[in-house]
Amino acid sequence: MESVPVHCPACRREHLYAPPVYPCACGAPLVPPLMQDARPEPITHRTWTDDWVTVRCPSCERQDQWPQPELGCPCGTVLRMPVHPVDAAAPGADGGPVADGGPNGSRPAHIPLPRTATAARPSFRPVTIRTARDAVTAAAMYLRWLGFHDVVQPEARPVSGIDLRGAGVVAQVDSSTRATGLRAVECLWLNGLSASAQSVFFSLAGYADDARARADRLGIPLFVMDLTGCPQPVNAPADELITIGT
């Protein structure tokens, strides 16, 4: 399926969006059939059950559930892309080219590798997020991909709220259904300051305006993640972290 234009209602940016490609058990690529006549809606409330969509394989007719296609805008807004229900999908509508990386667990086509990543860095392999614990795992993998070492997650979340610690880094992962607020960003910064470590924040629902403004002033990289588990930078410190790594 070709890219479609998408307008962000929050910041009015225009994007070209290509839907993700999922691997069917038979090996065929699956592309969720987008409802191009319907407007994408900002995600203000998440439920795990509503964030999955059924897609029919054009080759074997198998129906499986996959993450609902989403687009993360640099302004921090996450847009849910409407998908035709299986019964309403036109024959062949969910066919399309395979995303980079092939049909075996590739990253989604609409979230490319960080545009400033160095050529020497291998492709990031995300993991599908189905639970809050999966979100922490995906963030840990991403930090290791950036070059941080000894990144670990505790069995139980500590009182500090820090989900991940590594050599020179502390990170928090907000898997709630609300945009991350100012207090969470400030608490992470204080933890990073006391540990003399880089603070990094990951959120599934994006960030409140005041939280993002404070993160920009404090130099805290902010990332948003969709259910495919691929973080996307939403501020300049995040872009810089991707550029230089560790």
Residue frames as qw, qx, qy, qz and C-alpha x, y, z in Angstrom:
[[0.000, 0.889, 0.458, 0.000, 0.00, 0.00, 0.00],
 [0.398, 0.516, -0.031, 0.758, 1.29, 3.47, -0.86],
 [0.237, -0.212, -0.463, 0.827, 1.83, 6.19, 1.69],
 [0.070, -0.771, -0.562, -0.292, -1.17, 8.35, 2.55],
 [0.106, 0.479, -0.196, 0.849, -1.15, 12.00, 3.69],
 [0.499, -0.579, -0.615, 0.196, -1.96, 12.52, 7.37],
 [0.003, 0.678, -0.061, 0.733, -2.68, 15.85, 9.05],
 [0.396, -0.215, -0.690, 0.567, -1.90, 16.24, 12.76],
 [0.192, -0.807, -0.439, -0.346, -4.81, 18.14, 14.37],
 [0.570, -0.701, -0.199, 0.381, -2.62, 19.31, 17.26],
 [0.369, -0.570, 0.238, 0.695, 0.31, 21.01, 15.49],
 [0.572, 0.734, 0.078, -0.358, -1.00, 20.98, 11.90],
 [0.166, -0.510, 0.749, 0.390, 2.04, 19.14, 10.58],
 [0.837, 0.360, -0.146, -0.386, 1.56, 17.12, 7.41],
 [0.449, -0.409, 0.790, 0.076, 2.94, 13.56, 7.28],
 [0.677, 0.277, -0.552, -0.401, 3.18, 10.78, 4.74],
 [0.602, -0.314, 0.645, -0.351, 2.14, 7.56, 6.44],
 [0.575, 0.223, -0.734, -0.284, 2.79, 4.02, 5.24],
 [0.832, -0.389, 0.074, -0.389, 0.97, 1.31, 7.21],
 [0.360, -0.528, 0.768, -0.042, 2.97, -1.36, 9.03],
 [0.723, 0.248, -0.573, -0.297, 3.57, -4.76, 7.48],
 [0.633, -0.405, 0.570, -0.333, 2.99, -7.82, 9.65],
 [0.228, 0.320, -0.890, -0.233, 4.14, -11.40, 8.99],
 [0.859, -0.103, -0.049, -0.499, 1.38, -14.00, 8.69],
 [0.708, -0.348, 0.612, -0.045, 2.10, -17.52, 9.95],
 [0.854, 0.400, 0.319, 0.095, 2.07, -18.64, 6.30],
 [0.595, -0.167, 0.269, 0.738, 4.87, -16.19, 5.50],
 [0.243, 0.658, 0.436, 0.564, 2.81, -13.67, 3.53],
 [0.165, -0.001, -0.251, 0.954, 3.00, -9.95, 4.41],
 [0.090, -0.719, -0.690, 0.005, -0.11, -8.37, 5.93],
 [0.121, 0.132, -0.028, 0.983, -0.96, -4.68, 5.55],
 [0.108, 0.533, 0.684, -0.486, -3.95, -3.39, 7.56],
 [0.208, 0.540, 0.550, 0.602, -6.44, -1.86, 5.08],
 [0.116, -0.251, -0.301, 0.913, -6.67, 1.80, 6.08],
 [0.177, 0.782, 0.596, -0.025, -9.92, 3.74, 5.88],
 [0.407, 0.083, 0.149, 0.897, -8.60, 6.60, 3.80],
 [0.147, -0.609, -0.372, -0.685, -11.89, 8.50, 4.02],
 [0.611, -0.724, -0.319, 0.011, -11.76, 8.56, 7.84],
 [0.084, 0.840, -0.335, 0.419, -9.69, 11.00, 9.90],
 [0.615, 0.022, -0.649, 0.447, -7.04, 9.70, 12.30],
 [0.478, -0.805, -0.165, -0.309, -7.92, 10.46, 15.91],
 [0.091, 0.608, -0.614, 0.495, -5.51, 11.50, 18.69],
 [0.690, -0.251, -0.671, 0.097, -5.14, 8.82, 21.35],
 [0.218, -0.602, 0.300, -0.708, -6.17, 10.30, 24.69],
 [0.705, -0.314, 0.488, -0.407, -7.18, 7.06, 26.37],
 [0.409, 0.359, -0.817, -0.190, -5.74, 3.60, 25.84],
 [0.831, -0.207, 0.406, -0.319, -7.10, 0.16, 26.56],
 [0.296, -0.367, 0.837, 0.278, -5.12, -2.95, 25.70],
 [0.524, 0.349, 0.777, 0.012, -8.10, -4.57, 23.95],
 [0.411, 0.850, 0.232, -0.236, -8.92, -1.54, 21.79],
 [0.017, -0.800, 0.472, 0.369, -5.33, -1.23, 20.56],
 [0.366, -0.139, 0.872, 0.292, -5.51, -4.40, 18.46],
 [0.591, 0.444, -0.114, -0.664, -7.05, -4.93, 15.06],
 [0.769, 0.084, 0.633, 0.031, -8.00, -8.07, 13.13],
 [0.279, 0.629, -0.478, -0.546, -6.36, -8.48, 9.72],
 [0.913, 0.203, 0.331, -0.120, -7.15, -11.18, 7.16],
 [0.386, -0.409, 0.646, 0.516, -4.27, -12.72, 5.22],
 [0.582, 0.541, -0.180, -0.579, -4.80, -12.37, 1.45],
 [0.322, 0.410, -0.830, -0.196, -2.94, -15.63, 0.81],
 [0.240, -0.051, -0.962, 0.122, -4.30, -18.13, 3.35],
 [0.434, -0.561, -0.400, -0.581, -7.41, -16.26, 4.63],
 [0.559, -0.324, -0.602, 0.469, -6.15, -16.61, 8.21],
 [0.171, -0.846, -0.110, -0.493, -7.35, -13.89, 10.58],
 [0.644, -0.205, -0.439, 0.592, -5.02, -12.66, 13.34],
 [0.212, -0.959, -0.187, 0.032, -4.90, -9.72, 15.71],
 [0.630, 0.213, -0.064, 0.744, -2.11, -7.17, 15.29],
 [0.223, -0.468, -0.288, 0.805, -1.31, -3.77, 16.84],
 [0.286, 0.868, 0.395, -0.090, -3.60, -0.98, 15.67],
 [0.567, 0.387, 0.109, 0.719, -1.65, 1.22, 13.22],
 [0.278, -0.886, -0.210, 0.304, -0.52, 4.47, 14.83],
 [0.515, 0.596, -0.021, 0.615, 1.48, 7.53, 13.84],
 [0.513, -0.640, -0.243, 0.518, 3.60, 9.39, 16.38],
 [0.298, 0.881, 0.082, 0.358, 3.91, 13.09, 15.51],
 [0.528, 0.224, -0.363, 0.734, 7.05, 14.97, 16.66],
 [0.255, -0.550, 0.096, -0.790, 4.75, 17.27, 18.65],
 [0.148, -0.164, 0.833, -0.507, 4.03, 14.34, 20.97],
 [0.722, 0.151, 0.175, -0.652, 0.55, 13.52, 19.66],
 [0.205, -0.096, 0.956, 0.183, -0.11, 9.87, 18.83],
 [0.583, 0.235, -0.142, -0.764, -2.72, 9.31, 16.10],
 [0.562, 0.067, 0.820, -0.087, -4.74, 6.12, 15.70],
 [0.222, 0.253, -0.596, -0.729, -5.15, 5.22, 12.02],
 [0.747, 0.145, 0.336, -0.555, -8.66, 3.89, 11.21],
 [0.042, -0.226, 0.926, 0.299, -8.72, 0.39, 9.69],
 [0.662, -0.016, -0.391, -0.639, -11.51, -1.30, 7.73],
 [0.722, -0.215, 0.565, -0.337, -13.17, -4.10, 9.70],
 [0.310, -0.187, 0.884, 0.295, -12.36, -7.51, 8.24],
 [0.436, 0.499, 0.747, -0.047, -15.85, -7.97, 6.79],
 [0.300, 0.900, 0.167, -0.269, -15.69, -4.58, 5.11],
 [0.284, -0.599, 0.535, 0.524, -12.19, -4.93, 3.71],
 [0.706, 0.585, -0.164, -0.364, -12.08, -5.09, -0.05],
 [0.963, 0.030, 0.173, 0.204, -10.40, -8.15, -1.58],
 [0.720, 0.339, 0.006, 0.605, -6.72, -7.54, -1.90],
 [0.073, -0.932, -0.010, -0.355, -6.89, -4.28, 0.09],
 [0.611, -0.742, 0.275, 0.020, -4.53, -5.57, 2.70],
 [0.879, 0.156, 0.125, 0.433, -1.84, -6.60, 0.28],
 [0.081, 0.986, -0.138, 0.035, 1.19, -4.47, -0.24],
 [0.565, 0.567, -0.502, 0.328, 4.95, -4.22, -0.23],
 [0.794, -0.383, -0.364, 0.300, 6.97, -5.65, 2.60],
 [0.222, -0.965, 0.136, -0.040, 8.50, -3.17, 5.05],
 [0.325, 0.693, -0.607, 0.213, 12.26, -2.90, 5.38],
 [0.323, -0.418, 0.778, -0.342, 13.69, -5.95, 7.07],
 [0.328, 0.031, -0.900, -0.285, 11.47, -8.53, 5.35],
 [0.641, -0.396, -0.360, -0.550, 8.40, -10.39, 6.58],
 [0.735, -0.227, -0.591, 0.244, 10.03, -11.99, 9.61],
 [0.505, -0.684, -0.354, 0.389, 9.36, -9.63, 12.50],
 [0.424, 0.358, 0.087, 0.827, 10.34, -6.36, 10.82],
 [0.052, -0.366, -0.330, 0.869, 9.93, -2.86, 12.12],
 [0.378, 0.728, 0.546, -0.172, 6.79, -1.03, 10.87],
 [0.514, 0.424, 0.330, 0.669, 7.13, 0.89, 7.66],
 [0.044, -0.892, -0.240, -0.382, 5.69, 4.11, 9.15],
 [0.470, -0.857, 0.201, 0.058, 8.39, 4.41, 11.86],
 [0.736, 0.544, -0.327, 0.235, 11.79, 4.37, 10.15],
 [0.744, -0.221, -0.266, 0.572, 15.05, 3.86, 11.90],
 [0.219, -0.846, -0.119, 0.470, 16.15, 7.11, 13.56],
 [0.586, 0.792, 0.093, 0.143, 17.04, 9.42, 10.73],
 [0.053, 0.893, -0.415, 0.165, 20.25, 10.53, 12.42],
 [0.886, -0.346, 0.305, 0.048, 21.50, 7.07, 13.43],
 [0.068, -0.678, 0.648, 0.340, 25.04, 6.27, 12.43],
 [0.731, 0.356, -0.463, -0.352, 25.61, 3.84, 9.60],
 [0.270, 0.329, -0.878, 0.217, 27.57, 1.49, 11.84],
 [0.437, -0.066, 0.638, -0.630, 24.61, 0.87, 14.15],
 [0.008, -0.145, -0.951, -0.273, 22.63, -2.27, 13.27],
 [0.405, -0.387, -0.416, -0.716, 18.89, -2.15, 12.69],
 [0.313, -0.170, 0.634, -0.686, 16.80, -2.01, 15.85],
 [0.375, -0.181, -0.866, -0.277, 14.57, -5.06, 16.31],
 [0.416, -0.300, 0.272, -0.814, 11.46, -4.08, 18.28],
 [0.080, -0.164, -0.974, 0.135, 9.24, -6.41, 20.28],
 [0.331, -0.517, -0.520, -0.593, 5.45, -6.29, 20.20],
 [0.083, -0.149, 0.564, -0.808, 3.96, -4.64, 23.29],
 [0.485, -0.403, -0.690, -0.356, 1.03, -6.48, 24.84],
 [0.597, -0.669, -0.408, 0.173, 1.56, -5.66, 28.52],
 [0.159, -0.972, 0.157, -0.070, 3.14, -2.92, 30.60],
 [0.712, -0.472, 0.446, 0.267, 6.08, -5.25, 31.24],
 [0.723, 0.392, 0.394, 0.410, 6.58, -5.60, 27.48],
 [0.192, 0.953, 0.050, 0.229, 6.86, -1.81, 27.22],
 [0.450, -0.809, 0.369, 0.087, 9.70, -1.81, 29.78],
 [0.794, -0.080, 0.505, 0.327, 11.42, -4.64, 27.90],
 [0.566, 0.692, 0.286, 0.345, 11.16, -2.73, 24.61],
 [0.050, -0.981, 0.137, -0.126, 12.65, 0.39, 26.22],
 [0.655, -0.573, 0.453, 0.195, 15.53, -1.66, 27.70],
 [0.771, 0.237, 0.454, 0.379, 16.31, -3.13, 24.29],
 [0.358, 0.874, 0.150, 0.291, 16.28, 0.33, 22.75],
 [0.311, -0.908, 0.279, 0.013, 18.68, 1.74, 25.35],
 [0.740, -0.288, 0.519, 0.316, 21.07, -1.14, 24.68],
 [0.644, 0.561, 0.383, 0.351, 20.73, -0.45, 20.96],
 [0.087, 0.982, -0.032, 0.164, 21.73, 3.16, 21.65],
 [0.551, 0.509, -0.496, 0.438, 24.89, 1.89, 23.33],
 [0.449, -0.611, 0.401, -0.513, 24.09, 1.87, 27.04],
 [0.502, 0.194, -0.837, 0.101, 25.53, -1.13, 28.89],
 [0.203, -0.111, -0.853, 0.467, 24.23, -3.29, 31.73],
 [0.433, -0.186, -0.056, -0.880, 20.65, -2.01, 31.36],
 [0.202, -0.175, -0.951, 0.156, 18.48, -3.97, 33.80],
 [0.474, -0.431, -0.188, -0.745, 14.90, -3.83, 35.04],
 [0.214, -0.224, 0.782, -0.541, 13.93, -4.77, 38.59],
 [0.123, -0.272, -0.949, -0.100, 11.47, -7.58, 39.25],
 [0.120, -0.782, -0.589, 0.163, 9.26, -5.15, 41.15],
 [0.241, 0.743, 0.104, 0.615, 9.00, -1.44, 40.34],
 [0.440, -0.147, -0.469, 0.751, 10.89, 0.59, 42.96],
 [0.088, -0.786, -0.464, 0.399, 9.33, 3.48, 44.91],
 [0.185, -0.484, 0.243, 0.820, 11.42, 5.91, 42.85],
 [0.638, 0.633, 0.227, -0.376, 9.45, 4.92, 39.74],
 [0.148, 0.656, -0.642, -0.368, 12.64, 4.18, 37.80],
 [0.945, 0.171, 0.120, -0.252, 12.00, 1.20, 35.53],
 [0.887, 0.336, -0.071, 0.309, 15.49, 0.79, 34.07],
 [0.319, -0.873, 0.322, 0.177, 19.04, 1.41, 35.21],
 [0.893, 0.319, 0.009, 0.316, 22.29, 0.96, 33.37],
 [0.612, -0.242, 0.025, 0.752, 25.80, 2.29, 33.17],
 [0.143, -0.139, 0.123, 0.972, 25.25, 6.05, 32.98],
 [0.330, -0.225, -0.468, -0.788, 21.48, 5.92, 32.39],
 [0.215, 0.267, 0.797, -0.498, 18.17, 5.82, 34.27],
 [0.236, -0.112, -0.574, -0.776, 14.87, 5.49, 32.44],
 [0.393, 0.230, 0.645, -0.613, 11.18, 5.54, 33.16],
 [0.099, -0.144, -0.810, -0.560, 8.46, 3.91, 31.06],
 [0.405, 0.197, 0.402, -0.797, 4.90, 5.25, 31.28],
 [0.057, -0.122, -0.907, -0.399, 2.52, 2.62, 29.91],
 [0.203, 0.462, 0.638, -0.582, -0.60, 4.32, 31.27],
 [0.322, 0.609, 0.657, 0.304, -3.47, 5.59, 29.15],
 [0.025, -0.975, -0.178, 0.132, -2.84, 9.25, 29.97],
 [0.499, 0.731, -0.201, 0.420, -0.20, 11.62, 28.66],
 [0.689, -0.184, -0.378, 0.590, 2.88, 11.73, 30.88],
 [0.178, -0.952, -0.223, -0.114, 2.76, 14.71, 33.21],
 [0.159, 0.843, -0.329, 0.395, 5.20, 17.30, 34.51],
 [0.616, -0.634, 0.407, -0.230, 5.80, 15.65, 37.89],
 [0.968, 0.018, 0.222, 0.117, 6.94, 12.37, 36.34],
 [0.638, 0.644, -0.105, 0.409, 9.49, 14.16, 34.16],
 [0.109, -0.825, 0.354, -0.427, 10.84, 16.18, 37.07],
 [0.813, -0.447, 0.346, -0.137, 11.12, 13.10, 39.32],
 [0.926, 0.253, 0.091, 0.263, 13.06, 11.26, 36.63],
 [0.371, 0.781, -0.216, 0.453, 15.42, 14.23, 36.26],
 [0.431, -0.742, 0.389, -0.335, 16.09, 14.28, 40.02],
 [0.940, -0.180, 0.289, 0.028, 16.85, 10.55, 39.99],
 [0.782, 0.499, -0.003, 0.373, 19.24, 11.00, 37.10],
 [0.058, 0.856, -0.278, 0.433, 20.88, 13.95, 38.84],
 [0.645, -0.616, 0.397, -0.216, 21.45, 11.98, 42.06],
 [0.924, -0.027, 0.348, 0.153, 22.87, 9.04, 40.10],
 [0.095, -0.663, 0.466, 0.578, 25.01, 11.25, 37.80],
 [0.419, 0.149, 0.844, 0.299, 23.27, 9.50, 34.90],
 [0.192, -0.003, -0.453, -0.871, 21.44, 10.41, 31.70],
 [0.439, 0.298, 0.655, -0.539, 17.66, 10.43, 32.20],
 [0.178, 0.027, -0.709, -0.681, 15.49, 9.02, 29.37],
 [0.495, 0.207, 0.545, -0.644, 11.69, 8.84, 29.28],
 [0.109, -0.080, -0.854, -0.502, 9.46, 6.51, 27.24],
 [0.419, 0.241, 0.475, -0.736, 5.68, 6.94, 27.01],
 [0.255, 0.298, 0.877, 0.277, 2.89, 5.13, 25.20],
 [0.109, 0.803, 0.585, -0.032, 0.37, 7.99, 25.36],
 [0.322, 0.681, 0.077, 0.653, 2.65, 10.97, 24.70],
 [0.417, -0.196, -0.413, 0.786, 3.41, 13.94, 26.95],
 [0.046, -0.895, -0.404, 0.185, 1.55, 16.90, 28.40],
 [0.396, 0.825, 0.002, 0.404, 2.69, 20.26, 27.03],
 [0.297, -0.880, 0.305, -0.212, 4.25, 21.41, 30.30],
 [0.862, -0.313, 0.370, 0.147, 6.05, 18.06, 30.71],
 [0.775, 0.427, 0.205, 0.419, 7.58, 18.33, 27.28],
 [0.147, 0.913, -0.100, 0.367, 8.59, 21.96, 27.81],
 [0.551, -0.748, 0.361, -0.081, 10.32, 21.08, 31.08],
 [0.902, -0.039, 0.342, 0.260, 12.08, 18.10, 29.49],
 [0.582, 0.702, 0.067, 0.406, 13.38, 20.38, 26.74],
 [0.109, -0.908, 0.253, -0.315, 14.81, 22.78, 29.32],
 [0.684, -0.562, 0.460, -0.066, 16.34, 19.98, 31.40],
 [0.266, 0.568, -0.731, -0.270, 17.74, 18.15, 28.37],
 [0.561, -0.057, 0.795, -0.225, 15.75, 14.95, 28.97],
 [0.199, 0.115, -0.772, -0.593, 15.23, 12.81, 25.83],
 [0.614, 0.185, 0.478, -0.600, 11.56, 11.94, 25.33],
 [0.125, 0.098, -0.871, -0.464, 10.37, 9.00, 23.24],
 [0.732, 0.081, 0.227, -0.637, 6.91, 7.71, 22.37],
 [0.100, -0.149, 0.966, 0.184, 6.23, 4.05, 21.60],
 [0.730, 0.031, -0.190, -0.656, 3.38, 2.38, 19.77],
 [0.872, -0.219, 0.357, -0.254, 2.44, -1.26, 20.28],
 [0.863, 0.431, -0.230, 0.126, 5.05, -2.44, 17.79],
 [0.780, -0.528, 0.008, 0.337, 7.65, -1.48, 20.40],
 [0.613, 0.318, 0.113, 0.715, 9.64, 0.95, 18.27],
 [0.244, -0.724, -0.262, 0.589, 10.46, 4.22, 20.13],
 [0.404, 0.661, 0.291, 0.562, 10.30, 7.50, 18.23],
 [0.352, -0.184, -0.262, 0.880, 11.99, 10.73, 19.38],
 [0.011, 0.832, 0.527, 0.172, 9.71, 13.69, 20.12],
 [0.171, -0.976, 0.026, 0.135, 12.20, 16.36, 21.23],
 [0.408, 0.812, -0.400, 0.120, 15.67, 17.68, 20.40],
 [0.358, -0.592, 0.700, -0.176, 17.49, 15.89, 23.28],
 [0.849, 0.078, 0.511, -0.109, 16.10, 12.58, 21.97],
 [0.713, 0.698, -0.047, 0.040, 17.29, 13.36, 18.46],
 [0.082, 0.817, -0.545, 0.167, 20.72, 14.23, 19.85],
 [0.640, -0.370, 0.654, -0.164, 20.89, 11.00, 21.85],
 [0.884, 0.343, 0.318, -0.020, 20.17, 9.00, 18.72],
 [0.494, 0.836, -0.226, 0.083, 22.81, 10.95, 16.81],
 [0.082, 0.721, -0.636, 0.263, 25.68, 10.51, 19.22],
 [0.835, -0.143, -0.531, 0.007, 24.63, 7.36, 21.09],
 [0.642, -0.762, 0.087, 0.004, 26.76, 6.80, 24.17]]
